[in-house]
């Protein structure tokens, strides 16, 4: 896909949670931040939810 020049990246669903996706991007020139970035900490609600779903302890 990279060699064709037709794509800026790829995405794939997560093994642990199909609603989640992993992205591999090789051309980020067209990206823009939507809103303010939010720091991700060990106590962030999204991280705590993800740790429960994939059954990993946060230490």
TORKOL-4160 file (C-alpha; in steps of 0.2 Angstrom, whole numbers, padded with zeros to 4 digits, m for minus):
59
<pt num="1" X="0000" Y="0000" Z="0000"/>
<pt num="2" X="0014" Y="0012" Z="0004"/>
<pt num="3" X="0023" Y="0009" Z="m0012"/>
<pt num="4" X="0008" Y="0013" Z="m0023"/>
<pt num="5" X="0007" Y="0031" Z="m0016"/>
<pt num="6" X="m0012" Y="0030" Z="m0016"/>
<pt num="7" X="m0014" Y="0029" Z="0003"/>
<pt num="8" X="m0008" Y="0040" Z="0018"/>
<pt num="9" X="m0009" Y="0026" Z="0030"/>
<pt num="10" X="m0019" Y="0011" Z="0036"/>
<pt num="11" X="m0031" Y="0006" Z="0050"/>
<pt num="12" X="m0035" Y="m0010" Z="0058"/>
<pt num="13" X="m0048" Y="m0015" Z="0071"/>
<pt num="14" X="m0042" Y="m0020" Z="0088"/>
<pt num="15" X="m0041" Y="m0039" Z="0094"/>
<pt num="16" X="m0047" Y="m0033" Z="0111"/>
<pt num="17" X="m0061" Y="m0022" Z="0106"/>
<pt num="18" X="m0067" Y="m0020" Z="0088"/>
<pt num="19" X="m0073" Y="m0002" Z="0091"/>
<pt num="20" X="m0055" Y="0003" Z="0093"/>
<pt num="21" X="m0043" Y="0005" Z="0079"/>
<pt num="22" X="m0024" Y="0006" Z="0077"/>
<pt num="23" X="m0018" Y="0017" Z="0064"/>
<pt num="24" X="m0001" Y="0017" Z="0054"/>
<pt num="25" X="0002" Y="0034" Z="0045"/>
<pt num="26" X="0016" Y="0038" Z="0034"/>
<pt num="27" X="0009" Y="0055" Z="0027"/>
<pt num="28" X="0003" Y="0066" Z="0041"/>
<pt num="29" X="0004" Y="0082" Z="0031"/>
<pt num="30" X="m0015" Y="0083" Z="0029"/>
<pt num="31" X="m0019" Y="0080" Z="0048"/>
<pt num="32" X="m0026" Y="0094" Z="0059"/>
<pt num="33" X="m0029" Y="0093" Z="0078"/>
<pt num="34" X="m0047" Y="0094" Z="0082"/>
<pt num="35" X="m0049" Y="0102" Z="0099"/>
<pt num="36" X="m0036" Y="0104" Z="0113"/>
<pt num="37" X="m0025" Y="0089" Z="0116"/>
<pt num="38" X="m0028" Y="0080" Z="0133"/>
<pt num="39" X="m0014" Y="0073" Z="0143"/>
<pt num="40" X="m0015" Y="0054" Z="0145"/>
<pt num="41" X="m0011" Y="0049" Z="0163"/>
<pt num="42" X="m0012" Y="0033" Z="0172"/>
<pt num="43" X="m0028" Y="0039" Z="0181"/>
<pt num="44" X="m0036" Y="0045" Z="0165"/>
<pt num="45" X="m0054" Y="0037" Z="0163"/>
<pt num="46" X="m0050" Y="0031" Z="0146"/>
<pt num="47" X="m0035" Y="0022" Z="0151"/>
<pt num="48" X="m0043" Y="0014" Z="0166"/>
<pt num="49" X="m0058" Y="0008" Z="0155"/>
<pt num="50" X="m0045" Y="0001" Z="0142"/>
<pt num="51" X="m0036" Y="m0008" Z="0155"/>
<pt num="52" X="m0052" Y="m0016" Z="0161"/>
<pt num="53" X="m0057" Y="m0022" Z="0144"/>
<pt num="54" X="m0040" Y="m0029" Z="0139"/>
<pt num="55" X="m0038" Y="m0036" Z="0157"/>
<pt num="56" X="m0021" Y="m0027" Z="0161"/>
<pt num="57" X="m0017" Y="m0020" Z="0178"/>
<pt num="58" X="m0011" Y="m0002" Z="0179"/>
<pt num="59" X="0004" Y="0000" Z="0191"/>
